[in-house]
Amino acid sequence: MSAWSRLSDHLDENSEGYGPLRGTLGAGRIGMIWLAANLVVTTLLTGTLFVPGVSWPTALAMIVLGTLIGGTVLVLVGNMGTRTGLPTMSLTKGSFGLRGSFLPVAANVVILMGWSWVQAMLAGVTVNVLVEQASGYSNPVLFSVLCQTLVVTLAVFGHEGIARVEPWLAAVILGIMAWVFTVALTSYPPTKLAALPVDAGAGWSSITVLDVVIATAVSWTVLSAEFNRLARSQAAGMIGSGTGYVLSTVAAMSLGATAIAYVVLDGGEAVGFDPTVLVAAFGAPLAVVIFLSVMATNTMVVYGMVSSVVNLAPSRRVRFLPAALVLGAVSVLGSTWLGLLDQFTGFLVLIGSLFIPVFAIMLVDYYVVKRGAYAADILRGRGGRYWYRGGVNPAAVVVWLVGAATSLVLTYVLPSPVGATIPTFVVSAALYLGWAVAAGRVVAGRPVQRHLSDAADEAHAPGAPDGAAADGSARAGAVDTAGEAGRPEEAADAPR
């Protein structure tokens, strides 16, 4: 066996990207994972966009409110991962169909790739500032590429190590953040921060701030089931992720808003989403926060991209190592596009437009239509109760498109007094539920959700029926594809 084959087999065996996984972590450990994951430079710099477009107190209030609203969606989607053992994009098979899920998976890879580029650029720009101060040499594109190359290497070979040290990185980052808060608030008390004049020409309002904060939560929800399927119980996953996400987001965004207000009061210019402005104001310690946060979080982002692609097809038809190298190469090349940093707000709007409808559909389908239970058919390659029409649920696709269009219209054409994110979620959820009721898809009774790793184990157990699937799905007793596709959901999801 060649060295490539041995390495590929090793990575496949030790990756957690494929199939259902039974978690073992408690609420504290899940909370630390979420705390570390979201103490990241992009979240901090998002806070710098808001002030002085709105007042400092308004920014803080909208950060808290938006985090609680978006965090609710994140926790509920994450709980689906705890209950089933599947990552987020695999769960879209339940509502979009075994093949229809390829659409949100493709969108997810695009979004995560964008996040990966942005974080690599921010790390590169920050490292460039320090190198230029020390030596006079400046090449932000080169340093962005070097940072992303390190990230890809860690994602392929060191993701498990990063997961273990993230809590310690979080402790370091929190300590430096506390120092920045102390400098800002002792230099200018909260009364002066609150009295900072609002720049009406910046184009921000309380509702647009709220939309961006919710969109940030949505952007993290694409990885919520990946993290929360590591929890040993629903309580551990929901308490840990809710606490960790809310605390980290509020702390990081509030620090960004506070730091940029400090810069303005200190005579500087309010340039949002620019790490060099904050590094100039607070020095090397903040640069250390930016670099460490990117290395930890971006590693898991790249790993999440690979997991999404690996889960496209059953039976490990897509191998971990080739997928990681291809996606890694694209992420390194994209990190040279520094102009993306100027389009970050539009990037967040795109995330919200694409994924708010997806998560609305997923939550309604799982918790309301399917009554909180997905069967082992979701592990199949074809056929079964999630085959719908040729592997695609047309209703979910149509609702997704309508929801995305609604979000874009409410953002750019007909601005809503309540923003775009909440109406988009409500419209998408109502349309999907209306289709399910009209089509008779709502399951009667209360089916029991069995962890899908149990079904996979039974399919491989000695003496399993000949119909058990080689791809880890329980096909015992499954009927022909044509018959299964047309079977009413009430019978298919009857209580077990």
Helices and strands as residue ranges (DSSP letters): H 3-14, H 27-38, H 41-48, H 56-84, H 88-91, H 93-96, H 102-135, H 140-157, H 159-187, H 190-194, G 200-202, H 206-221, H 224-228, H 234-265, H 275-282, H 284-310, H 320-334, G 338-343, H 344-363, I 364-369, G 376-379, H 394-408, I 409-413, H 421-438, H 452-460, H 481-485, H 489-492
